[in-house]
């Protein structure tokens, strides 16, 4: 079940990249979001426990809200994660709101929507072919993380998932 969702997320992320981001790494998820028809708004007014949100109001493009107080890598990952929620929902006219809370991240580890969005984000920011290519250069995980614009933790996790590190 979980592995099917992850496969689907990886495929959808690769498809979106091929459509709107032909230029390699680092991927700019804000540009990807805009090209996918989303608005992106950074705001300092979100509660500090909120990482981000995806909001679809009637007759408007969906909006990704990011917490301006977060660090750059965190915001990039959150933005990619919210794009994942959007892709999973499909382009619907129905209004909806998805909110991602900081302290619920780990407890939602098995929620299919969150599994999908997290895998989507990892695959969007760290495309498998690019990671394999760069990892050949014998770079440390910190340097790889910097090249891809992700946290060291996220890079380590991705390398492990791709079988490139023990
Ligand atoms: Zn989420």
Backbone and ligand atoms as CSV (ligand in chain L), in Angstrom:
chain,resi,resn,atom,element,x,y,z
A,1,UNK,N,N,0.846,-1.207,0.000
A,1,UNK,CA,C,0.000,0.000,0.000
A,1,UNK,C,C,0.871,1.243,0.000
A,2,UNK,N,N,1.726,1.332,1.024
A,2,UNK,CA,C,2.604,2.504,1.114
A,2,UNK,C,C,3.559,2.586,-0.065
A,3,UNK,N,N,4.072,1.439,-0.485
A,3,UNK,CA,C,5.041,1.485,-1.582
A,3,UNK,C,C,4.369,1.862,-2.896
A,4,UNK,N,N,3.103,1.466,-3.058
A,4,UNK,CA,C,2.370,1.885,-4.255
A,4,UNK,C,C,2.175,3.390,-4.287
A,5,UNK,N,N,1.834,3.953,-3.123
A,5,UNK,CA,C,1.647,5.404,-3.042
A,5,UNK,C,C,2.947,6.119,-3.373
A,6,UNK,N,N,4.052,5.583,-2.858
A,6,UNK,CA,C,5.347,6.221,-3.115
A,6,UNK,C,C,5.730,6.139,-4.589
A,7,UNK,N,N,5.438,4.997,-5.194
A,7,UNK,CA,C,5.732,4.853,-6.626
A,7,UNK,C,C,4.933,5.862,-7.434
A,8,UNK,N,N,3.667,6.020,-7.047
A,8,UNK,CA,C,2.794,6.961,-7.734
A,8,UNK,C,C,3.309,8.397,-7.562
A,9,UNK,N,N,3.716,8.716,-6.336
A,9,UNK,CA,C,4.226,10.063,-6.049
A,9,UNK,C,C,5.488,10.340,-6.864
A,10,UNK,N,N,6.370,9.340,-6.939
A,10,UNK,CA,C,7.621,9.511,-7.689
A,10,UNK,C,C,7.326,9.746,-9.166
A,11,UNK,N,N,6.387,8.977,-9.683
A,11,UNK,CA,C,6.032,9.112,-11.096
A,11,UNK,C,C,5.409,10.489,-11.370
A,12,UNK,N,N,4.503,10.917,-10.488
A,12,UNK,CA,C,3.836,12.213,-10.679
A,12,UNK,C,C,4.831,13.372,-10.579
A,13,UNK,N,N,5.784,13.266,-9.640
A,13,UNK,CA,C,6.778,14.336,-9.487
A,13,UNK,C,C,7.663,14.415,-10.725
A,14,UNK,N,N,8.088,13.255,-11.233
A,14,UNK,CA,C,8.939,13.239,-12.424
A,14,UNK,C,C,8.183,13.818,-13.624
A,15,UNK,N,N,6.898,13.500,-13.707
A,15,UNK,CA,C,6.086,13.991,-14.817
A,15,UNK,C,C,5.978,15.518,-14.760
A,16,UNK,N,N,5.688,16.027,-13.559
A,16,UNK,CA,C,5.548,17.485,-13.413
A,16,UNK,C,C,6.872,18.185,-13.748
A,17,UNK,N,N,7.973,17.637,-13.253
A,17,UNK,CA,C,9.283,18.233,-13.551
A,17,UNK,C,C,9.528,18.278,-15.055
A,18,UNK,N,N,9.199,17.180,-15.728
A,18,UNK,CA,C,9.460,17.134,-17.165
A,18,UNK,C,C,8.608,18.168,-17.895
A,19,UNK,N,N,7.470,18.509,-17.311
A,19,UNK,CA,C,6.572,19.469,-17.964
A,19,UNK,C,C,6.965,20.921,-17.679
A,20,UNK,N,N,7.419,21.201,-16.462
A,20,UNK,CA,C,7.579,22.616,-16.096
A,20,UNK,C,C,8.972,22.998,-15.612
A,21,UNK,N,N,9.879,22.026,-15.445
A,21,UNK,CA,C,11.202,22.370,-14.918
A,21,UNK,C,C,12.284,21.595,-15.671
A,22,UNK,N,N,12.681,22.136,-16.820
A,22,UNK,CA,C,13.648,21.402,-17.634
A,22,UNK,C,C,15.100,21.667,-17.256
A,23,UNK,N,N,15.347,22.486,-16.240
A,23,UNK,CA,C,16.688,23.064,-16.092
A,23,UNK,C,C,17.564,22.444,-15.014
A,24,UNK,N,N,17.213,21.299,-14.464
A,24,UNK,CA,C,18.125,20.653,-13.519
A,24,UNK,C,C,18.063,21.202,-12.108
A,25,UNK,N,N,19.101,20.931,-11.332
A,25,UNK,CA,C,19.067,21.308,-9.924
A,25,UNK,C,C,19.843,22.602,-9.679
A,26,UNK,N,N,19.563,23.317,-8.599
A,26,UNK,CA,C,18.460,23.046,-7.674
A,26,UNK,C,C,17.103,23.399,-8.285
A,27,UNK,N,N,16.116,22.555,-8.006
A,27,UNK,CA,C,14.753,22.811,-8.457
A,27,UNK,C,C,14.175,23.940,-7.599
A,28,UNK,N,N,13.527,24.899,-8.233
A,28,UNK,CA,C,12.856,25.960,-7.469
A,28,UNK,C,C,11.364,25.606,-7.357
A,29,UNK,N,N,10.937,25.128,-6.185
A,29,UNK,CA,C,9.556,24.647,-6.075
A,29,UNK,C,C,8.522,25.769,-6.201
A,30,UNK,N,N,8.956,27.007,-5.938
A,30,UNK,CA,C,8.002,28.115,-6.072
A,30,UNK,C,C,7.695,28.360,-7.551
A,31,UNK,N,N,8.734,28.297,-8.372
A,31,UNK,CA,C,8.531,28.443,-9.819
A,31,UNK,C,C,7.720,27.255,-10.351
A,32,UNK,N,N,8.045,26.058,-9.873
A,32,UNK,CA,C,7.296,24.865,-10.290
A,32,UNK,C,C,5.816,25.034,-9.941
A,33,UNK,N,N,5.549,25.503,-8.721
A,33,UNK,CA,C,4.157,25.694,-8.280
A,33,UNK,C,C,3.439,26.681,-9.195
A,34,UNK,N,N,4.102,27.794,-9.479
A,34,UNK,CA,C,3.448,28.821,-10.312
A,34,UNK,C,C,3.181,28.286,-11.708
A,35,UNK,N,N,4.142,27.559,-12.238
A,35,UNK,CA,C,3.946,27.002,-13.587
A,35,UNK,C,C,2.862,25.928,-13.593
A,36,UNK,N,N,2.611,25.334,-12.427
A,36,UNK,CA,C,1.554,24.318,-12.335
A,36,UNK,C,C,0.193,24.954,-12.062
A,37,UNK,N,N,0.161,26.298,-11.988
A,37,UNK,CA,C,-1.120,26.983,-11.824
A,37,UNK,C,C,-1.480,27.337,-10.399
A,38,UNK,N,N,-0.488,27.288,-9.520
A,38,UNK,CA,C,-0.736,27.633,-8.116
A,38,UNK,C,C,-0.163,29.007,-7.807
A,39,UNK,N,N,-0.761,29.673,-6.838
A,39,UNK,CA,C,-0.142,30.871,-6.283
A,39,UNK,C,C,0.647,30.473,-5.046
A,40,UNK,N,N,1.735,31.174,-4.787
A,40,UNK,CA,C,2.527,30.901,-3.583
A,40,UNK,C,C,2.653,32.183,-2.780
A,41,UNK,N,N,2.316,32.070,-1.507
A,41,UNK,CA,C,2.306,33.235,-0.625
A,41,UNK,C,C,3.119,32.915,0.618
A,42,UNK,N,N,4.118,33.748,0.880
A,42,UNK,CA,C,4.856,33.597,2.142
A,42,UNK,C,C,4.297,34.599,3.121
A,43,UNK,N,N,3.963,34.118,4.305
A,43,UNK,CA,C,3.383,35.048,5.257
A,43,UNK,C,C,3.898,34.783,6.662
A,44,UNK,N,N,4.064,35.864,7.408
A,44,UNK,CA,C,4.531,35.750,8.784
A,44,UNK,C,C,3.343,35.633,9.739
A,45,UNK,N,N,2.136,35.613,9.172
A,45,UNK,CA,C,0.957,35.614,10.035
A,45,UNK,C,C,0.479,34.203,10.388
A,46,UNK,N,N,1.077,33.174,9.771
A,46,UNK,CA,C,0.696,31.807,10.141
A,46,UNK,C,C,1.175,31.500,11.557
A,47,UNK,N,N,0.409,30.716,12.265
A,47,UNK,CA,C,0.836,30.232,13.570
A,47,UNK,C,C,2.176,29.527,13.431
A,48,UNK,N,N,3.031,29.640,14.446
A,48,UNK,CA,C,4.376,29.075,14.264
A,48,UNK,C,C,4.357,27.553,14.190
A,49,UNK,N,N,3.259,26.964,14.611
A,49,UNK,CA,C,3.127,25.517,14.513
A,49,UNK,C,C,2.642,25.055,13.125
A,50,UNK,N,N,2.384,26.003,12.245
A,50,UNK,CA,C,1.940,25.644,10.899
A,50,UNK,C,C,3.106,25.781,9.919
A,51,UNK,N,N,3.403,24.699,9.238
A,51,UNK,CA,C,4.457,24.713,8.229
A,51,UNK,C,C,3.972,25.363,6.943
A,52,UNK,N,N,2.764,25.000,6.583
A,52,UNK,CA,C,2.220,25.511,5.335
A,52,UNK,C,C,0.813,25.007,5.122
A,53,UNK,N,N,0.206,25.472,4.058
A,53,UNK,CA,C,-1.165,25.086,3.774
A,53,UNK,C,C,-1.421,25.179,2.279
A,54,UNK,N,N,-2.445,24.449,1.870
A,54,UNK,CA,C,-2.916,24.512,0.487
A,54,UNK,C,C,-4.386,24.874,0.548
A,55,UNK,N,N,-4.723,25.995,-0.066
A,55,UNK,CA,C,-6.089,26.497,0.057
A,55,UNK,C,C,-6.686,26.715,-1.325
A,56,UNK,N,N,-7.843,26.102,-1.536
A,56,UNK,CA,C,-8.553,26.304,-2.794
A,56,UNK,C,C,-9.878,26.961,-2.477
A,57,UNK,N,N,-10.009,28.206,-2.891
A,57,UNK,CA,C,-11.270,28.918,-2.741
A,57,UNK,C,C,-12.040,28.852,-4.057
A,58,UNK,N,N,-13.368,29.001,-3.985
A,58,UNK,CA,C,-14.145,28.943,-5.221
A,58,UNK,C,C,-13.653,29.999,-6.219
A,59,UNK,N,N,-13.587,29.638,-7.466
A,59,UNK,CA,C,-13.233,30.564,-8.551
A,59,UNK,C,C,-11.865,31.215,-8.407
A,60,UNK,N,N,-10.955,30.557,-7.711
A,60,UNK,CA,C,-9.592,31.088,-7.615
A,60,UNK,C,C,-8.591,29.967,-7.841
A,61,UNK,N,N,-7.399,30.362,-8.303
A,61,UNK,CA,C,-6.319,29.377,-8.346
A,61,UNK,C,C,-6.011,28.943,-6.926
A,62,UNK,N,N,-5.612,27.686,-6.740
A,62,UNK,CA,C,-5.210,27.254,-5.397
A,62,UNK,C,C,-3.984,28.043,-4.923
A,63,UNK,N,N,-3.898,28.235,-3.622
A,63,UNK,CA,C,-2.811,29.016,-3.036
A,63,UNK,C,C,-2.023,28.143,-2.068
A,64,UNK,N,N,-0.708,28.195,-2.185
A,64,UNK,CA,C,0.164,27.575,-1.194
A,64,UNK,C,C,0.607,28.670,-0.229
A,65,UNK,N,N,0.378,28.451,1.043
A,65,UNK,CA,C,0.844,29.384,2.064
A,65,UNK,C,C,2.085,28.797,2.716
A,66,UNK,N,N,3.125,29.591,2.814
A,66,UNK,CA,C,4.348,29.158,3.480
A,66,UNK,C,C,4.603,30.046,4.687
A,67,UNK,N,N,5.229,29.465,5.699
A,67,UNK,CA,C,5.536,30.236,6.897
A,67,UNK,C,C,6.847,30.993,6.709
A,68,UNK,N,N,6.723,32.303,6.628
A,68,UNK,CA,C,7.876,33.154,6.341
A,68,UNK,C,C,8.984,33.011,7.382
A,69,UNK,N,N,8.621,32.598,8.575
A,69,UNK,CA,C,9.623,32.490,9.644
A,69,UNK,C,C,10.494,31.239,9.521
A,70,UNK,N,N,10.118,30.340,8.623
A,70,UNK,CA,C,10.916,29.124,8.465
A,70,UNK,C,C,12.169,29.391,7.635
A,71,UNK,N,N,13.156,28.520,7.800
A,71,UNK,CA,C,14.379,28.614,7.001
A,71,UNK,C,C,14.099,28.263,5.539
A,72,UNK,N,N,15.039,28.635,4.681
A,72,UNK,CA,C,14.840,28.463,3.238
A,72,UNK,C,C,14.585,27.003,2.850
A,73,UNK,N,N,15.420,26.091,3.346
A,73,UNK,CA,C,15.238,24.685,2.971
A,73,UNK,C,C,13.897,24.140,3.445
A,74,UNK,N,N,13.501,24.541,4.637
A,74,UNK,CA,C,12.209,24.101,5.178
A,74,UNK,C,C,11.077,24.598,4.287
A,75,UNK,N,N,11.151,25.869,3.879
A,75,UNK,CA,C,10.105,26.436,3.033
A,75,UNK,C,C,10.081,25.750,1.667
A,76,UNK,N,N,11.256,25.452,1.127
A,76,UNK,CA,C,11.311,24.769,-0.159
A,76,UNK,C,C,10.638,23.393,-0.064
A,77,UNK,N,N,10.937,22.678,1.032
A,77,UNK,CA,C,10.353,21.342,1.174
A,77,UNK,C,C,8.841,21.437,1.385
A,78,UNK,N,N,8.422,22.384,2.220
A,78,UNK,CA,C,6.985,22.558,2.454
A,78,UNK,C,C,6.263,22.896,1.150
A,79,UNK,N,N,6.854,23.779,0.365
A,79,UNK,CA,C,6.235,24.167,-0.908
A,79,UNK,C,C,6.087,22.941,-1.814
A,80,UNK,N,N,7.151,22.142,-1.910
A,80,UNK,CA,C,7.100,20.933,-2.741
A,80,UNK,C,C,6.045,19.954,-2.208
A,81,UNK,N,N,5.954,19.851,-0.887
A,81,UNK,CA,C,4.971,18.985,-0.228
A,81,UNK,C,C,3.540,19.438,-0.575
A,82,UNK,N,N,3.306,20.741,-0.526
A,82,UNK,CA,C,1.961,21.253,-0.842
A,82,UNK,C,C,1.628,21.057,-2.323
A,83,UNK,N,N,2.622,21.180,-3.196
A,83,UNK,CA,C,2.390,20.873,-4.621
A,83,UNK,C,C,1.931,19.419,-4.733
A,84,UNK,N,N,2.551,18.550,-3.922
A,84,UNK,CA,C,2.157,17.145,-3.905
A,84,UNK,C,C,0.686,16.976,-3.525
A,85,UNK,N,N,0.253,17.677,-2.495
A,85,UNK,CA,C,-1.173,17.607,-2.116
A,85,UNK,C,C,-2.058,18.050,-3.279
A,86,UNK,N,N,-1.616,19.093,-3.961
A,86,UNK,CA,C,-2.395,19.616,-5.094
A,86,UNK,C,C,-2.477,18.589,-6.226
A,87,UNK,N,N,-1.349,18.011,-6.579
A,87,UNK,CA,C,-1.320,17.038,-7.684
A,87,UNK,C,C,-2.193,15.835,-7.339
A,88,UNK,N,N,-2.107,15.397,-6.098
A,88,UNK,CA,C,-2.884,14.238,-5.651
A,88,UNK,C,C,-4.391,14.502,-5.720
A,89,UNK,N,N,-4.777,15.737,-5.379
A,89,UNK,CA,C,-6.200,16.069,-5.420
A,89,UNK,C,C,-6.723,16.205,-6.832
A,90,UNK,N,N,-5.808,16.546,-7.752
A,90,UNK,CA,C,-6.247,16.816,-9.112
A,90,UNK,C,C,-6.805,18.217,-9.213
A,91,UNK,N,N,-6.995,18.662,-10.427
A,91,UNK,CA,C,-7.436,20.035,-10.639
A,91,UNK,C,C,-8.956,20.076,-10.496
A,92,UNK,N,N,-9.406,20.378,-9.299
A,92,UNK,CA,C,-10.836,20.340,-9.029
A,92,UNK,C,C,-11.370,21.733,-8.746
A,93,UNK,N,N,-12.634,21.941,-9.020
A,93,UNK,CA,C,-13.255,23.231,-8.728
A,93,UNK,C,C,-13.722,23.303,-7.274
A,94,UNK,N,N,-13.797,22.133,-6.630
A,94,UNK,CA,C,-14.269,22.070,-5.243
A,94,UNK,C,C,-13.326,22.819,-4.296
A,95,UNK,N,N,-13.862,23.650,-3.412
A,95,UNK,CA,C,-12.986,24.302,-2.427
A,95,UNK,C,C,-12.459,23.302,-1.389
A,96,UNK,N,N,-11.272,23.523,-0.922
A,96,UNK,CA,C,-10.720,22.688,0.137
A,96,UNK,C,C,-9.588,23.426,0.834
A,97,UNK,N,N,-9.214,22.951,2.002
A,97,UNK,CA,C,-8.060,23.494,2.727
A,97,UNK,C,C,-7.283,22.349,3.356
A,98,UNK,N,N,-5.992,22.319,3.113
A,98,UNK,CA,C,-5.109,21.348,3.753
A,98,UNK,C,C,-4.104,22.134,4.580
A,99,UNK,N,N,-3.981,21.804,5.845
A,99,UNK,CA,C,-3.010,22.504,6.690
A,99,UNK,C,C,-2.007,21.502,7.229
A,100,UNK,N,N,-0.727,21.840,7.112
A,100,UNK,CA,C,0.316,20.965,7.647
A,100,UNK,C,C,0.900,21.559,8.919
A,101,UNK,N,N,0.699,20.823,10.006
A,101,UNK,CA,C,1.190,21.276,11.312
A,101,UNK,C,C,2.551,20.657,11.601
A,102,UNK,N,N,3.427,21.470,12.141
A,102,UNK,CA,C,4.773,21.031,12.469
A,102,UNK,C,C,4.767,19.817,13.406
A,103,UNK,N,N,4.000,19.894,14.471
A,103,UNK,CA,C,4.087,18.857,15.503
A,103,UNK,C,C,3.326,17.577,15.141
A,104,UNK,N,N,2.612,17.604,14.017
A,104,UNK,CA,C,1.892,16.398,13.633
A,104,UNK,C,C,2.626,15.619,12.555
A,105,UNK,N,N,3.749,16.157,12.123
A,105,UNK,CA,C,4.460,15.531,11.001
A,105,UNK,C,C,4.744,14.056,11.235
A,106,UNK,N,N,5.308,13.740,12.400
A,106,UNK,CA,C,5.702,12.359,12.625
A,106,UNK,C,C,4.502,11.455,12.896
A,107,UNK,N,N,3.503,12.005,13.584
A,107,UNK,CA,C,2.344,11.175,13.917
A,107,UNK,C,C,1.514,10.854,12.675
A,108,UNK,N,N,1.713,11.636,11.599
A,108,UNK,CA,C,0.960,11.384,10.372
A,108,UNK,C,C,1.754,10.516,9.395
A,109,UNK,N,N,2.790,9.887,9.917
A,109,UNK,CA,C,3.687,9.111,9.063
A,109,UNK,C,C,2.989,8.069,8.204
A,110,UNK,N,N,1.835,7.578,8.633
A,110,UNK,CA,C,1.159,6.533,7.871
A,110,UNK,C,C,-0.057,7.014,7.095
A,111,UNK,N,N,-0.372,8.291,7.230
A,111,UNK,CA,C,-1.494,8.849,6.488
A,111,UNK,C,C,-1.132,8.854,4.994
A,112,UNK,N,N,-1.955,8.176,4.160
A,112,UNK,CA,C,-1.598,8.062,2.736
A,112,UNK,C,C,-1.354,9.424,2.065
A,113,UNK,N,N,-2.152,10.415,2.443
A,113,UNK,CA,C,-1.985,11.737,1.819
A,113,UNK,C,C,-0.624,12.330,2.162
A,114,UNK,N,N,-0.200,12.120,3.403
A,114,UNK,CA,C,1.084,12.676,3.837
A,114,UNK,C,C,2.259,11.860,3.284
A,115,UNK,N,N,2.067,10.544,3.224
A,115,UNK,CA,C,3.096,9.692,2.614
A,115,UNK,C,C,3.327,10.142,1.171
A,116,UNK,N,N,2.221,10.343,0.470
A,116,UNK,CA,C,2.307,10.775,-0.928
A,116,UNK,C,C,3.020,12.128,-1.026
A,117,UNK,N,N,2.555,13.098,-0.234
A,117,UNK,CA,C,3.088,14.467,-0.344
A,117,UNK,C,C,4.570,14.521,0.026
A,118,UNK,N,N,4.976,13.738,1.024
A,118,UNK,CA,C,6.384,13.728,1.419
A,118,UNK,C,C,7.259,13.083,0.351
A,119,UNK,N,N,6.780,11.980,-0.200
A,119,UNK,CA,C,7.549,11.323,-1.252
A,119,UNK,C,C,7.610,12.202,-2.504
A,120,UNK,N,N,6.484,12.829,-2.815
A,120,UNK,CA,C,6.427,13.738,-3.960
A,120,UNK,C,C,7.464,14.851,-3.795
A,121,UNK,N,N,7.501,15.434,-2.589
A,121,UNK,CA,C,8.429,16.543,-2.328
A,121,UNK,C,C,9.874,16.077,-2.477
A,122,UNK,N,N,10.194,14.918,-1.917
A,122,UNK,CA,C,11.556,14.394,-2.006
A,122,UNK,C,C,11.947,14.165,-3.474
A,123,UNK,N,N,11.005,13.617,-4.246
A,123,UNK,CA,C,11.308,13.312,-5.647
A,123,UNK,C,C,11.359,14.573,-6.507
A,124,UNK,N,N,10.597,15.587,-6.115
A,124,UNK,CA,C,10.610,16.840,-6.872
A,124,UNK,C,C,11.931,17.580,-6.653
A,125,UNK,N,N,12.362,17.641,-5.407
A,125,UNK,CA,C,13.574,18.411,-5.080
A,125,UNK,C,C,14.849,17.605,-5.308
A,126,UNK,N,N,14.727,16.271,-5.222
A,126,UNK,CA,C,15.900,15.405,-5.383
A,126,UNK,C,C,15.585,14.312,-6.407
A,127,UNK,N,N,15.470,14.703,-7.685
A,127,UNK,CA,C,15.120,13.718,-8.715
A,127,UNK,C,C,16.146,12.577,-8.730
A,128,UNK,N,N,15.655,11.360,-8.834
A,128,UNK,CA,C,16.513,10.179,-8.700
A,128,UNK,C,C,17.701,10.208,-9.660
A,129,UNK,N,N,17.449,10.556,-10.924
A,129,UNK,CA,C,18.550,10.537,-11.894
A,129,UNK,C,C,19.631,11.553,-11.524
A,130,UNK,N,N,19.183,12.722,-11.056
A,130,UNK,CA,C,20.143,13.768,-10.660
A,130,UNK,C,C,20.931,13.363,-9.420
A,131,UNK,N,N,20.234,12.748,-8.460
A,131,UNK,CA,C,20.925,12.324,-7.238
A,131,UNK,C,C,21.972,11.271,-7.585
A,132,UNK,N,N,21.610,10.330,-8.441
A,132,UNK,CA,C,22.555,9.277,-8.832
A,132,UNK,C,C,23.770,9.875,-9.524
A,133,UNK,N,N,23.510,10.827,-10.399
A,133,UNK,CA,C,24.579,11.495,-11.145
A,133,UNK,C,C,25.536,12.215,-10.197
A,134,UNK,N,N,24.971,13.021,-9.308
A,134,UNK,CA,C,25.800,13.835,-8.408
A,134,UNK,C,C,26.509,12.964,-7.377
A,135,UNK,N,N,25.836,11.891,-6.966
A,135,UNK,CA,C,26.419,11.039,-5.932
A,135,UNK,C,C,27.658,10.310,-6.444
A,136,UNK,N,N,27.777,10.193,-7.763
A,136,UNK,CA,C,28.947,9.555,-8.360
A,136,UNK,C,C,30.226,10.331,-8.077
A,137,UNK,N,N,30.068,11.628,-7.817
A,137,UNK,CA,C,31.236,12.477,-7.629
A,137,UNK,C,C,31.866,12.332,-6.248
A,138,UNK,N,N,31.382,11.354,-5.480
A,138,UNK,CA,C,31.954,11.143,-4.151
A,138,UNK,C,C,31.814,12.335,-3.219
A,139,UNK,N,N,30.711,13.051,-3.350
A,139,UNK,CA,C,30.470,14.186,-2.470
A,139,UNK,C,C,29.876,13.690,-1.164
A,140,UNK,N,N,30.139,14.428,-0.092
A,140,UNK,CA,C,29.510,14.115,1.178
A,140,UNK,C,C,28.048,14.486,1.138
A,141,UNK,N,N,27.272,13.957,2.097
A,141,UNK,CA,C,25.831,14.242,2.050
A,141,UNK,C,C,25.524,15.720,2.299
A,142,UNK,N,N,26.386,16.400,3.048
A,142,UNK,CA,C,26.134,17.831,3.281
A,142,UNK,C,C,26.294,18.618,1.976
A,143,UNK,N,N,27.342,18.304,1.233
A,143,UNK,CA,C,27.551,19.014,-0.030
A,143,UNK,C,C,26.434,18.710,-1.035
A,144,UNK,N,N,25.999,17.460,-1.044
A,144,UNK,CA,C,24.866,17.107,-1.911
A,144,UNK,C,C,23.616,17.877,-1.496
A,145,UNK,N,N,23.405,17.953,-0.181
A,145,UNK,CA,C,22.234,18.682,0.331
A,145,UNK,C,C,22.266,20.131,-0.148
A,146,UNK,N,N,23.436,20.741,-0.098
A,146,UNK,CA,C,23.563,22.140,-0.523
A,146,UNK,C,C,23.270,22.261,-2.025
A,147,UNK,N,N,23.810,21.338,-2.808
A,147,UNK,CA,C,23.559,21.391,-4.254
A,147,UNK,C,C,22.081,21.289,-4.604
A,148,UNK,N,N,21.355,20.473,-3.834
A,148,UNK,CA,C,19.940,20.257,-4.142
A,148,UNK,C,C,19.021,21.229,-3.395
A,149,UNK,N,N,19.591,21.988,-2.455
A,149,UNK,CA,C,18.775,22.943,-1.705
A,149,UNK,C,C,17.814,22.260,-0.754
A,150,UNK,N,N,18.303,21.242,-0.072
A,150,UNK,CA,C,17.486,20.526,0.916
A,150,UNK,C,C,18.274,20.411,2.217
A,151,UNK,N,N,17.583,19.981,3.272
A,151,UNK,CA,C,18.284,19.772,4.536
A,151,UNK,C,C,19.161,18.519,4.435
A,152,UNK,N,N,20.154,18.462,5.294
A,152,UNK,CA,C,21.031,17.294,5.306
A,152,UNK,C,C,20.243,16.016,5.618
A,153,UNK,N,N,19.312,16.131,6.559
A,153,UNK,CA,C,18.460,14.981,6.903
A,153,UNK,C,C,17.704,14.463,5.674
A,154,UNK,N,N,17.112,15.399,4.942
A,154,UNK,CA,C,16.323,15.014,3.761
A,154,UNK,C,C,17.217,14.317,2.733
A,155,UNK,N,N,18.434,14.842,2.574
A,155,UNK,CA,C,19.376,14.243,1.602
A,155,UNK,C,C,19.782,12.846,2.046
A,156,UNK,N,N,20.092,12.708,3.313
A,156,UNK,CA,C,20.509,11.396,3.830
A,156,UNK,C,C,19.407,10.361,3.612
A,157,UNK,N,N,18.182,10.788,3.899
A,157,UNK,CA,C,17.021,9.913,3.761
A,157,UNK,C,C,16.846,9.483,2.293
A,158,UNK,N,N,17.007,10.435,1.403
A,158,UNK,CA,C,16.842,10.163,-0.036
A,158,UNK,C,C,17.937,9.224,-0.545
A,159,UNK,N,N,19.167,9.473,-0.125
A,159,UNK,CA,C,20.290,8.627,-0.549
A,159,UNK,C,C,20.066,7.182,-0.103
A,160,UNK,N,N,19.587,7.056,1.122
A,160,UNK,CA,C,19.318,5.734,1.660
A,160,UNK,C,C,18.195,5.039,0.869
A,161,UNK,N,N,17.131,5.807,0.616
A,161,UNK,CA,C,15.999,5.261,-0.138
A,161,UNK,C,C,16.382,4.808,-1.529
A,162,UNK,N,N,17.329,5.508,-2.124
A,162,UNK,CA,C,17.748,5.158,-3.491
A,162,UNK,C,C,18.841,4.094,-3.482
A,163,UNK,N,N,19.192,3.658,-2.270
A,163,UNK,CA,C,20.195,2.605,-2.162
A,163,UNK,C,C,21.612,3.094,-2.457
A,164,UNK,N,N,21.831,4.394,-2.338
A,164,UNK,CA,C,23.143,4.955,-2.652
A,164,UNK,C,C,24.030,5.103,-1.423
A,165,UNK,N,N,23.433,4.960,-0.251
A,165,UNK,CA,C,24.182,4.996,0.997
A,165,UNK,C,C,23.592,3.926,1.921
A,166,UNK,N,N,24.421,3.366,2.783
A,166,UNK,CA,C,23.917,2.328,3.680
A,166,UNK,C,C,22.875,2.879,4.659
L,1,ZN,ZN,ZN,0.804,17.450,4.160
